[in-house]
Amino acid sequence: MKFLADVNIEKSIVDELRSLGYDTRWMAEDNPYLDDMSIFRIAQKENCILLTNDRDFGEIVFRQKLAPSGIILFRIKGQDSKEKVKLLKKLLVSHDNKLMNHFTVITRRKFRFIQI
């Protein structure tokens, strides 16, 4: 499983994924000025699961009917990066088989999976 982290994803999340052995590309390191559609297309082309804090990717998937390999959207009030790391690790342990071809929303209380 490969990940592409949007510019708005915290470094601690990228570092954690890499420490766990996941191939993780971070747009803040590669090209922080790309627009959402360009990032989306890179994730599609490279068959990566896109990590983001940006709800605009839902617009791309559900309104424009474009299908990525998968998206994980963090919806954590306060944007607590430690909480995000903890929840992402829990998601990877308990639901790694549901990440591809799903739009996954992470909140403090639950994970929501929408088939795409």
N, C-alpha and C positions, 0 to 999 in steps of 0.2 A: 504494500500500500504506500503510495506517494502522496505528499501534501504540498500544496502551494498556499502560502500564507499571504494574505492581502497586506498592504502597507500598514493598515490600522491594527494589525495583530501585534500584541506585545512581544517583545524579545524573549521574555521568560517562557512564553508558550513555545516559541520556535526552539529555544534552547532545550526545553524538556523533551520535545518530540525527537530532536536530534540525539539527545542522550539515551533515549529509549531505542535508538537504532533506526528510526524512520527517516527515509529520504525526504527532506523538507527544504523546499526553496522558499525564500522570503523576498517578496517584492521590494521591501525597504532596502535590501542589499543590492538587488539587481537593477531595478529601475523604479524609483519611487514616484515618478511622474506619469505613469501609465493610467489611462482611464479604465473604468470598470469593465467595459466591453473587451478591451485588449487583455486585461488580466483574465477574464472569463475564457477567452479564446486560447490563451496559453494553457490554462488548466485543462481545457478540452483536448487540445493537441497532445499534451503530455500525459493525459489520462491520470490527472491528479485530483484529489479531493481538495476543494477550495475552502480555506478557513477565513472567516471574515467577521467583522462587527457591523457590517454595512447591510442594511435591509434592501438596498437597491438591487442586490443580486437576486432577491426574490422576484422583483419586477422583471428582470431579464428572463428568469426561468418560467414564471407563471403567466406573464402577460405577453412576452415575446415568443413563448413556447420553444425556447432553446434548451437543449438537454446537456448538462455537464456530466462528468463522471460522478460527481457528488459535491455537496456543499454542506459545511457546518457553519451555522450562524450562531454566534454568542449573543444572548439577550440577558445580560447580567447587569442589574441596576448597580450603579456606582463603579462599574468597570473594574472590579477587583481582580487583578491578574492572578493572584494566588488562588482565589476561588475558581477562576477559569481553568488553571492548570489542574487542580484537583478534580473538577468535573470532567475535563477532557480525558484524564487518565481513567476515570470511572467508566466513561463512555467506551474507550478503547478496550477495556477489559471485558465489559459486559455486552457490548453491542457491535463489535468490530465487523461482524457479518452484515450489518444493516447500513453501513456507511456508503458503499458504492451504490450509485443510482438512486440515492435518496437526498432530499433536502432535509437536513437534520437541524433542529433548533434546540439549543442548550439553554435552559434556565436553571435557577437554583433548585427548583422543585421537581423538574422532570426533563426528559428528553422526548422530543416529538419528531417522528419520522414520516416524511411525505414522499411516496414513490414518485420518481420523475423519469 
